[in-house]
């Protein structure tokens, strides 16, 4: 079984939508509005300045994904990439799919002089937290607050 990591394309739209729906269901018990989600994914794929998806492909099938968005840090005079929309097919979890995605994005970020990676994770998602720690990430001292109007 050969796995490759690549930037997502418009042809990956349907799979990314399915993965995002599954992720919301698994992590937050939420059902996303498919029309809104579809427009959001399509818009990002059309406008890479907003962010980019990367997919893991094995034997012609997309088995994992992650999305990056950017943050400018004036304190550090550099760009930070936020990892979001992480999903790996259930049957391939704990098989290194996310590790391959993460390493691909980390290597790309370093080549592009990005100063770091960040992500947020559900407080109760201990398996994901263990994965991130194993990849060299550490828990931040920041708490996340939000105000959403959707």
N, C-alpha and C positions, 0 to 999 in steps of 0.2 A: 504494500500500500504506500503510494507516494503522495506526499502532501506538499502543496505549494501555497504561498501567501502572495496576495496581489491586491492592488487597488481595486475597489468595486467599480462596476460599470452599470449602465442603465439595464443591461440584461440581468443583473442580479436583484433588481427592484423587488420582485415578488418574494424571493427568499428572505431578503432583509426585512420586509414587512412581516412575514410569518415569524421570523426570529424575534423581532421587537414585540410582537403580540405575546409570544410565549414567555419572553423575559418579564414583561409587565405582569402577566398572570402568575408566574412562579415567584417573583420577588415581592410584589406588592398586592397580589390578589386583585388586580385591576384588569378590566376589559377596555382596551383602547378603542376609540372610535376609528374604524378602519379608513374612512375617507380622509380624516384629518391626518392620520399617520401616513397614509399613502402619499398625500400631498407633501408632507414634511420630508419624507425620505426622498421623493422625487426631486424636490427643490434643492436638497443638499447635493444630490448627485449631479444636478445641473449647475450648481454654483459652488465649486470647491473652495472658494474663499470663506464660506461659512463653516466648512468642516469636510472631512473625508471618511469614507468607510474603507475598511480593509477586510478581505475575506480569506478564510482558509479553505482550500479546495482539495478534496481527496477523491481520486478516481472519478473526476468529472463532477463531483457533488460538493456544494458548499456546505461545510460542516461547522463553521464558526465565523464570527464577525466581531469587529470592534469599530468604533467611530472615534475620530479625534476632532476636537475643536481647540481653538487657541485663546490664550490669555496673554496680554502684554503686561510684564512686570516692570514698572518704572523703578522700583527699588533695586531690581537686579539688572536693569537695562537689557532685558531679553524676553524671548517668547517661551511660554510654557504650554505644553500640549496636555489637554485634558482627555483622558480615555473615558469613553461613554459607550452605551449600547452594546455591552459585551454579552455575547451569547455563544454557547457551544452546544451542539446537538447532544441530547441526553445520553445517547449510546456511546459517545466518544469522550465523555467527561473523565478527567483523571488520566487521559492518554496523551497529554502534551500539546493539545490543540491550542489552548490559550497561551501557553508558554511560547509556542512558535509565533503566534500573532504579536505577542508582547515584544519578543526579541526583534522581530522585523521592524516594528514601529520604533522601538528604542534605538536600533541601529540607524534607521532613517533620520530620526530626530537628531542624533549626534552628528551625522554627516551634514545636516542642515543648520548646525550651530544652535539648536534649541537648548535651553538651559535646564529643562527638567520635564518630568511627567507627573501628572496628578490624576487622581480619580476619587470618586466617592463610592461608598459601598454601604449597603444596608447594615445596620448595627448587629443584626442577628445572623448575617450570612457568614458564619465562621469558616466554612470551606473556602469561600472566595478570599477572605482575609488571609487565610493560611497560604493560599496560592500567591497573593501579592507579596507577602513577606518573603516567601521562598525565592521570589524574583528580585529581591533586594529593596523593595519598597518598604517604607516604614510609616507608621501612623503619624499623622500631622497633629500639631497642637491646636489647630483651628477647628472650631465647630462651624457647621454650615447652617445658615439661616436663609429663608426664601420668602418671597411674596409673589404669588402667582395669580394671574387674572384669567386663566383659561376657562 
